[in-house]
Amino acid sequence: MTEGNVKVTLTEPGIAGSYEVVEKRPDGALVLKPEREQLSAVSAETQGKVFRDEEFIEHLERVSETEDDLGDYERE
């Protein structure tokens, strides 16, 4: 049974994030697929922010998990 477009948010450390339900099994278990953030949204949200210590590492991890929607980078 497919549950297209049903989304859940988990707050448990280590698995926190937004997920899409891709399958509901007969035993009631849900199969989840991580919902990827758009790079443009992360960039807009953090533009001009100064990161300190662990915040910077967390930000880099978040950026690495995004879906790139900015297109090809061309130097001016």
C-alpha angles and dihedrals in degrees: 000000000000121000102195118194096007107135132193133187120216122199100185111123112256095024102043115139146080120300138182119226106235099171140012111205125213091252090058096256117139125220109215132197118199113250108229120223119229114251091226091057093050091046093050092046095051101033110137094005118139111222123206128203111305092015090067093051091048090049092052090049090050092049092048090056096051128104109245109237098158097090127221117339114235121188116227 
